[in-house]
Amino acid sequence: MKRLRVGLLLETRASDAYAAALCDWLVESRDLELALVLVSDGAAPGRAGRKRHPAAQGRTAPHTAPHTAPRIAPRIPLLFAGVMAIERQLLRHYEAHRMHLDVVDVAALAAARRVPVRSVALPGLASAAAPAAASDVLADAAPGPALPAISYAELAGLELDLLVCCDGVACDERLGRVARLGAIGIDYRRDQIAGSAPIGFWETYHRARKTGFAIVRLGRAGEAGQVLVEGAFRTKYAFLLNQAHLFCKAHAQLRRLLGDVAATGALPAARDPVPYSGCCPAQPDSLHALLYTLKLAARLGMRGARRMLGIRHKWTLSVTRSGWRNAALWRGVPVAAPDGHFWADPFLRVHAGRVYCFVEDYVYATNRAHISVLEITKADVKCLGVALQEGFHLSFPFLFEYGGHLYMCPETSESNQIRIYKCDEFPLRWSLDSVAVDGISAADSMFFEHRGRWWLLTSIDRSGLNDHCSELCLFHAPDPLGGAWTPHPMNPLYIDTDMGRNAGLIVDEGRIYRAAQRQGFDQYGEGLALYEIVELDETRYSERKVTDIRHDYLQRSLGSHHISSDGNVTVVDFKTHCFAP
């Protein structure tokens, strides 16, 4: 199979670690060929080796004409520079994001990998670029030797399939036409076209639940690009951490998209444009910087106080003795785990007329969970014992029947597998039956049969951050144990923290209802919602929202993220604070 020929376009040869990682990934790919790295020669003199702080800049949407908004935002206030210093120190505590502020000479990196590097003129970029203030510059890199130039005619002769624009650099119409499929780029500002605010700042400032991105096919100058992929991830408590998380997750989606294009030879269909009615935030001024500093201090103070006092999150079950449709959840009876444990992710199972509940049984002392079984009687709820324990974390014990046998698929993301266990003796004896999918970081997988095929809904993390809260994918197979799972052509179904992670499955009179978690601002498991699957086959998937399930009917509850019902009993879980045992 012919490899997809890709070119990278950089604003300057000194780029961020994400562009460098993308360059490395393309070089190592068996399905894509990094044919060329282009560096704009339209930058102002003396800037070839300088990289403005990515957190302090408002990256212009890559589909925006160079003259409509500056690539580099106005100088940041002195007080905001102080905020940046605090954020940089904070970021060092997160190993996965320590490279966020790194500056890499991508041109030299590509040349060392024997990838041709050329400079190309991008008209209008020089006039749009404003000189960077000294306090805004993350690092000074040696400009390096002058790069040989390449003309548009020579570019056309390279027969590129796709051009990928990094750094938010604007790509003019002629350059976009040199590749068969045009040019694409990540747009972090599609809802704020002329905004100059640092990416991810205002979401953190206003405690927004999620921070979004899009991957666009670049349009003509002055026109919005076509959205190919869009999504949103949970907003973090500090803006530089939020930005790093967003960049890492968005670049993982860019790599996925490039892999899909290499497999199909075409870009995905563009999404229908919709109007944006929000505001267009500007660069934060000194007052905003002061207020944000106070907000951040309060957040860090609360986190520190909870740590010093030994306050932890604790999940508890709430049992309501009615079907899910008629359940008045405020009438539910709380069922707490013994000291040193919490119970979450309940799954009900009726066996021989008795009601059992399989749960995640988390042990604070080990920071790991196993699967335990409870029995729910009219009088009380009692723990029968441990059903499944491994050398890694287990949760979300999803149960299903196949061929007259009962199976369990717990969350086993630490093993990089989706595992299926068979019940040898109900309810406490289980053994590994098969591995449905190997080499995957997936959580909260659910299996069900529909119209003669088996379906697998699971939440995937491609970024290496162990964050499975946004990307929902669907697979199908003739049976659940054979391992021949085919990805659905609509994958990913969602990239959204409001519906991208499963929270249970209810089958009621032949209708299938998927429960989905909803994440909050810097909070896992703020709430959930029920969606009815209304269309499902090998090419289509759609669902409609039935209802939200809130958590504030429970006293002191901070969130809720799971529901299960057998028709007569409904169980949800909810989160509170407790002192560590």
C-alpha positions in Angstrom: 0.0 0.0 0.0 1.3 3.4 -0.9 2.1 5.6 2.1 0.4 8.9 2.6 2.9 11.7 1.8 2.6 14.4 4.4 4.3 17.8 4.8 4.6 19.8 8.0 4.4 23.6 8.0 6.0 25.5 10.9 6.0 29.2 11.7 9.6 29.1 12.8 12.2 26.4 13.0 12.0 26.6 16.8 8.6 25.0 17.6 7.0 23.3 20.6 7.4 19.7 21.8 4.1 18.7 20.2 5.3 19.6 16.7 8.5 17.7 17.5 6.6 14.7 18.7 4.4 14.8 15.6 7.5 14.9 13.4 9.0 11.8 15.2 5.7 10.0 14.9 5.4 10.6 11.2 9.0 9.4 10.6 8.4 6.2 12.5 5.0 5.5 10.9 4.6 2.6 8.5 1.6 4.1 6.8 2.6 7.8 6.5 5.7 9.4 5.0 7.0 12.7 6.2 8.1 14.0 2.8 9.0 17.6 3.7 9.2 20.1 6.6 8.4 23.7 5.6 9.4 26.7 7.6 7.8 30.1 6.9 10.3 32.7 5.9 7.7 35.4 6.5 8.6 35.9 10.1 10.1 39.2 11.2 13.9 39.3 11.1 15.6 38.0 14.2 12.7 35.8 15.1 13.7 32.7 13.4 15.1 31.1 16.5 12.6 32.6 19.0 9.5 30.9 20.3 6.8 32.9 22.2 5.5 31.3 25.3 2.6 29.1 24.1 0.5 29.9 27.2 0.9 33.6 26.8 -0.1 33.7 23.1 -3.5 33.7 21.5 -3.0 31.3 18.6 -4.8 32.5 15.6 -7.1 29.9 14.1 -5.1 28.4 11.3 -7.9 29.0 8.8 -7.9 32.7 9.5 -6.4 35.0 7.0 -3.0 36.3 8.1 -4.2 40.0 8.0 -7.3 39.5 10.1 -5.6 38.8 13.5 -2.0 38.7 14.6 -0.4 35.4 15.0 1.2 36.8 18.2 -0.9 38.5 20.8 -0.2 41.8 22.4 2.3 42.0 25.2 1.1 40.4 28.4 0.7 42.5 31.5 3.6 42.3 34.0 1.3 40.8 36.7 0.2 38.1 34.2 3.9 37.3 33.6 4.1 36.7 37.4 1.2 34.3 37.1 3.0 32.5 34.3 6.0 32.0 36.6 3.7 30.4 39.3 2.1 28.2 36.6 5.5 27.0 35.3 6.5 25.8 38.8 3.1 24.1 39.2 3.5 22.3 35.9 6.7 20.7 37.0 4.7 18.5 39.4 3.0 16.8 36.5 5.4 14.5 34.8 3.2 14.0 31.7 3.3 17.7 31.0 6.8 18.8 31.9 7.6 19.1 28.2 4.7 21.5 27.5 7.0 24.6 27.6 9.9 23.0 25.8 11.2 24.5 22.6 12.6 22.2 20.0 14.5 23.0 16.7 12.1 20.9 14.6 14.0 21.8 11.4 17.2 20.3 12.9 15.3 17.3 14.2 13.8 16.6 10.8 17.1 17.1 9.0 18.7 14.6 11.4 16.0 12.1 10.4 16.9 12.8 6.7 13.7 14.6 6.0 14.1 17.6 3.6 13.6 21.0 5.2 12.8 24.1 3.2 11.7 27.6 3.7 8.6 29.0 2.0 7.2 32.5 1.7 3.8 33.1 3.3 2.7 36.5 2.2 1.3 38.7 4.9 2.8 36.9 7.9 5.6 39.3 8.4 3.3 42.3 8.6 1.0 40.4 11.0 3.7 39.4 13.4 4.4 41.8 16.2 7.8 41.7 18.0 7.6 39.6 21.2 8.4 41.1 24.5 11.4 39.7 26.2 9.2 38.5 29.1 7.1 36.6 26.6 9.9 34.6 25.1 10.2 31.1 26.5 13.7 30.5 25.2 16.2 31.7 22.6 17.5 29.1 20.2 20.2 29.6 17.8 18.7 30.6 14.4 20.7 27.9 12.7 21.9 27.9 9.1 19.7 29.5 6.5 17.3 27.1 4.9 17.1 26.6 1.2 13.9 28.1 -0.3 11.4 26.2 -2.3 8.9 27.6 -4.8 5.2 26.8 -5.1 5.9 25.2 -8.4 8.5 22.9 -6.8 6.2 22.1 -4.0 3.5 21.0 -6.4 6.0 18.7 -8.0 6.5 16.8 -4.7 3.0 15.3 -5.0 2.1 15.7 -1.4 -1.1 14.2 -0.2 -1.6 16.4 2.8 -0.1 19.4 4.5 -0.3 19.7 8.3 0.0 23.2 9.8 1.6 23.4 13.2 1.8 26.4 15.7 -1.5 27.8 14.5 0.4 29.3 11.5 -1.8 30.7 8.8 -1.7 28.9 5.5 -2.5 30.9 2.3 -4.7 29.5 -0.4 -1.9 28.7 -2.9 0.0 26.7 -0.3 -3.1 24.7 0.6 -3.4 23.7 -3.0 0.0 22.0 -3.3 -1.3 18.9 -1.5 -3.9 16.6 -3.0 -6.1 16.7 0.1 -5.3 20.3 1.0 -4.1 21.5 4.4 -5.3 20.8 7.9 -4.5 22.0 11.4 -5.6 22.0 15.0 -7.8 25.0 15.8 -8.1 25.8 19.5 -9.9 29.1 18.8 -12.7 28.2 16.4 -15.3 29.9 18.6 -13.2 33.0 19.2 -11.9 33.8 15.8 -10.1 37.1 16.6 -9.5 36.4 20.3 -6.1 37.0 21.6 -6.5 35.3 25.0 -4.1 32.5 26.0 -5.6 29.2 25.0 -7.4 27.5 27.9 -7.2 30.6 30.2 -10.8 31.8 30.3 -12.2 28.3 30.6 -10.1 27.9 33.8 -10.9 31.4 35.0 -14.7 31.0 34.6 -14.7 27.3 35.8 -16.0 26.1 32.5 -16.7 22.3 32.6 -14.8 21.6 29.4 -12.3 23.1 27.0 -12.7 22.5 23.2 -10.7 22.1 20.0 -11.3 21.3 16.4 -9.3 19.9 13.5 -10.1 21.8 10.4 -9.4 21.7 6.7 -8.1 25.1 5.9 -10.2 27.3 3.7 -9.5 30.3 1.5 -8.2 33.5 3.0 -10.7 35.1 5.3 -13.0 32.1 5.3 -13.6 29.6 8.1 -12.1 26.2 7.6 -14.2 23.0 7.4 -14.4 21.2 10.7 -13.4 17.6 10.4 -13.1 16.7 14.0 -14.2 18.5 17.1 -14.3 17.7 20.8 -13.9 18.9 24.4 -12.0 17.7 27.4 -12.4 18.3 31.1 -11.1 21.8 32.2 -8.3 21.6 34.8 -8.0 23.9 37.8 -4.9 25.8 36.5 -4.8 27.3 33.1 -1.3 26.2 32.0 -2.2 22.6 33.1 -5.5 22.9 31.3 -3.6 24.1 28.1 -1.1 21.2 28.4 -3.9 18.7 28.8 -5.8 20.1 25.8 -2.7 20.2 23.5 -1.8 16.6 24.4 -5.3 15.2 23.9 -5.9 17.2 20.7 -2.6 16.0 19.1 -3.6 12.5 19.9 -6.7 13.1 17.9 -4.6 14.6 15.1 -2.5 11.4 15.0 -5.7 9.3 14.9 -7.1 11.3 12.0 -3.8 11.0 10.1 -3.9 7.3 10.5 -7.5 7.1 9.3 -6.6 9.3 6.2 -3.7 7.0 5.5 -6.0 4.0 5.6 -8.8 5.5 3.5 -6.9 7.9 1.3 -9.5 10.6 2.0 -10.4 13.2 4.6 -13.6 12.6 6.6 -16.7 14.5 5.6 -16.8 18.0 6.9 -19.3 18.8 9.6 -22.1 21.3 9.0 -21.2 24.8 10.2 -23.2 26.3 13.0 -23.3 29.9 14.3 -21.3 31.0 17.3 -23.1 33.3 19.7 -20.6 33.5 22.5 -18.2 36.3 23.4 -14.8 36.9 21.9 -12.5 37.1 25.0 -9.4 39.3 24.8 -6.0 39.1 26.4 -6.4 39.2 30.2 -5.5 42.6 31.7 -3.9 43.3 35.1 -7.2 43.1 36.9 -8.0 39.7 35.5 -4.5 38.5 36.3 -5.0 39.6 39.9 -8.4 37.9 40.2 -7.1 34.8 38.6 -4.1 34.7 41.0 -6.6 34.9 43.9 -8.7 32.1 42.3 -5.7 29.9 41.8 -4.4 30.5 45.3 -7.8 29.5 46.7 -7.9 26.4 44.6 -4.4 25.4 45.6 -5.2 26.2 49.3 -8.3 23.9 49.2 -6.3 21.1 47.6 -3.5 21.5 50.2 -5.9 21.7 53.1 -7.7 18.5 52.0 -4.3 16.8 51.7 -3.1 17.9 55.1 -6.4 16.9 56.8 -6.5 13.6 55.0 -9.8 14.3 53.3 -10.5 11.9 50.4 -13.3 11.3 48.0 -15.7 8.4 49.0 -18.2 6.8 46.7 -21.4 5.3 48.3 -24.3 3.4 46.9 -27.9 4.5 47.0 -30.6 1.8 46.7 -34.1 2.6 45.6 -36.7 -0.2 45.6 -38.4 0.6 42.3 -37.7 0.4 38.6 -35.6 3.1 37.0 -38.5 4.9 35.3 -40.5 5.4 38.6 -37.5 5.8 40.9 -37.7 8.7 43.3 -34.0 8.7 43.9 -34.2 10.9 47.0 -35.9 8.0 48.7 -32.8 5.8 48.2 -31.1 4.2 51.2 -27.4 4.9 51.3 -25.2 1.8 51.6 -21.6 2.6 52.5 -18.6 0.2 52.4 -16.6 -0.7 55.5 -13.9 1.6 56.7 -10.9 1.8 54.4 -13.0 1.0 51.3 -15.6 2.6 49.0 -18.1 1.0 46.7 -18.9 2.3 43.2 -20.0 1.2 39.7 -22.9 -1.0 40.8 -24.2 -3.7 38.4 -27.4 -5.6 39.4 -28.0 -9.2 38.6 -31.0 -11.3 39.5 -30.1 -15.0 40.1 -32.5 -17.7 41.4 -34.9 -15.0 42.6 -32.2 -13.1 44.6 -30.8 -9.7 43.8 -27.0 -9.3 43.7 -24.9 -6.2 43.1 -21.4 -6.4 41.7 -19.3 -3.3 42.6 -15.9 -1.8 42.4 -14.5 -2.3 45.9 -11.7 0.3 46.3 -9.1 -0.1 49.1 -7.5 3.2 50.2 -4.5 1.4 51.6 -3.5 0.0 48.2 -5.0 2.7 45.9 -6.5 -0.1 43.9 -9.8 -1.8 43.6 -11.2 -5.3 43.1 -14.7 -6.6 42.4 -17.0 -7.6 45.3 -20.5 -8.9 45.4 -23.4 -7.6 47.6 -26.7 -9.2 48.1 -29.7 -6.9 48.4 -32.6 -8.2 50.5 -35.8 -6.6 51.7 -34.1 -6.1 55.1 -30.6 -5.0 54.3 -27.5 -5.2 52.0 -24.7 -7.5 52.9 -21.3 -8.1 51.3 -20.8 -11.8 50.2 -17.1 -11.4 49.4 -14.6 -10.9 46.6 -15.5 -12.0 43.1 -12.5 -11.0 41.2 -9.0 -9.7 42.1 -6.0 -9.1 39.9 -2.6 -7.5 40.3 -4.0 -4.3 38.8 -7.0 -2.0 39.3 -10.4 -3.4 38.5 -13.7 -1.5 38.4 -17.0 -1.3 36.3 -17.9 -5.0 36.5 -20.2 -5.2 33.4 -22.2 -8.4 33.2 -23.6 -10.1 30.1 -24.9 -13.5 29.0 -23.7 -15.5 25.9 -24.3 -19.1 25.0 -26.0 -19.9 28.3 -23.0 -18.6 30.4 -22.5 -15.5 32.4 -19.5 -13.2 31.7 -18.0 -10.2 33.2 -16.0 -7.4 31.5 -14.4 -5.2 34.2 -12.4 -2.1 33.5 -8.8 -3.3 33.2 -7.1 -0.3 31.5 -3.9 -0.9 33.5 -3.4 -4.1 31.5 -3.9 -2.4 28.2 -6.6 -5.0 27.4 -10.3 -5.4 27.3 -10.7 -8.7 29.2 -13.7 -11.0 29.5 -14.1 -13.3 32.6 -16.4 -16.4 32.7 -18.4 -17.2 35.8 -17.4 -20.7 37.0 -19.6 -20.6 40.1 -22.0 -17.8 40.8 -21.3 -15.3 42.3 -17.8 -15.6 43.6 -15.8 -17.8 41.2 -14.6 -16.3 37.9 -11.7 -17.0 35.5 -10.2 -15.3 32.5 -12.0 -16.5 29.4 -10.6 -14.3 26.6 -9.1 -10.9 25.7 -11.6 -9.0 23.5 -9.1 -6.3 22.4 -5.4 -6.2 23.2 -3.0 -3.2 23.2 -5.7 -0.7 24.0 -6.2 1.8 26.8 -9.9 1.5 27.3 -12.3 1.9 30.2 -15.9 1.1 31.1 -16.6 -1.3 28.3 -20.1 -2.7 27.6 -21.2 -5.6 25.5 -24.7 -6.3 24.1 -26.4 -8.1 21.3 -28.6 -6.3 18.7 -30.1 -7.7 15.5 -27.8 -10.7 15.4 -24.5 -8.9 16.0 -22.6 -8.1 19.1 -21.6 -4.6 20.0 -18.9 -3.1 22.2 -19.1 0.4 23.5 -15.9 1.6 25.2 -14.0 4.8 26.2 -10.5 5.1 24.8 -7.5 7.2 25.8 -4.9 7.7 23.0 -2.9 10.4 24.7 -1.2 8.3 27.4 -2.7 10.5 30.1 -5.0 7.8 31.5 -8.0 10.0 30.8 -10.9 7.9 29.5 -13.6 10.6 30.0 -14.2 11.9 26.5 -13.7 9.5 23.5 -16.5 6.9 23.0 -15.9 4.2 20.4 -18.1 1.5 19.0 -17.1 -2.0 17.6 -19.1 -4.9 16.3 -18.5 -8.7 15.9 -20.4 -11.9 15.2 -19.8 -13.0 18.8 -18.3 -11.4 21.9 -15.6 -14.0 22.5 -14.0 -14.4 19.1 -11.9 -11.2 19.3 -12.8 -10.2 15.7 -14.0 -6.7 16.5 -14.6 -4.3 13.6 -14.4 -0.6 14.3 -17.5 1.4 13.5 -17.0 3.9 10.6 -18.4 6.7 12.8 -15.6 6.3 15.4 -15.2 8.1 17.6 -18.8 8.5 18.3 -18.1 11.4 20.7 -15.1 13.4 21.9 -17.0 15.1 24.7 -16.9 14.9 28.5 -20.7 15.2 28.6 -21.2 11.8 27.0 -17.9 10.1 26.2 -17.7 7.7 29.1 -20.2 5.0 29.9 -22.1 4.9 33.2 -24.2 1.7 32.8 -26.6 0.0 30.4 -30.3 -0.6 30.9 -32.4 -2.8 28.5 -36.1 -2.3 29.0 -38.7 -4.0 26.9 -36.3 -4.3 24.0 -35.1 -0.7 24.1 -31.5 0.0 24.9 -30.5 2.9 27.2 -26.9 3.9 27.6 -26.0 5.9 30.7 -23.1 8.4 30.2 -21.0 10.2 32.7 -20.8 14.0 32.8 -17.6 15.6 34.1 -17.4 18.9 35.8 -14.8 21.6 36.2 -11.7 19.7 37.4 -14.1 17.1 38.7 -14.6 13.4 37.7 -18.1 12.2 37.9 -20.2 15.3 38.4 -23.4 13.7 37.1 -24.8 11.4 34.4 -27.5 11.2 31.7 -29.5 8.5 30.0 -29.6 8.1 26.2 -31.7 5.8 24.2 -30.0 4.1 21.3 -32.4 4.7 18.4 -30.3 3.7 15.4 -27.6 1.0 15.3 -26.1 -1.0 12.5 -22.7 -1.4 10.8 -22.7 2.1 9.3 -25.0 4.2 11.6 -25.3 5.1 15.2 -27.6 7.6 16.9 -29.1 8.1 20.3 -31.5 10.6 21.9 -31.2 12.1 25.4 -33.9 10.8 27.7 -33.0 12.6 31.0 -30.3 14.0 33.2 -29.7 12.3 36.6 -28.5 14.9 39.1 -26.8 14.3 42.4 -28.0 17.2 44.5 -31.0 15.4 45.8 -28.5 13.7 48.1 -27.2 15.6 51.1 -23.5 16.5 50.9 -23.2 14.8 47.5 -20.5 16.1 45.2 -21.3 13.9 42.1 -22.8 10.7 40.7 -21.5 8.6 37.9 -23.3 5.3 37.6 -26.8 3.7 37.5 -28.1 0.1 37.3 -31.6 -1.3 37.5 -33.2 -4.7 37.3 -36.8 -3.5 37.0 -37.6 -3.7 40.8 -34.4 -2.2 42.3 -32.4 0.8 41.1 -28.9 1.6 42.4 -26.9 4.7 41.8 -23.6 5.8 43.3 -22.7 9.2 44.7 -19.5 11.0 45.9 -18.8 12.7 49.2 -15.8 13.8 51.2 -14.5 11.7 54.1 -11.4 11.6 56.3 -8.9 9.1 55.1 -8.9 5.9 57.2 
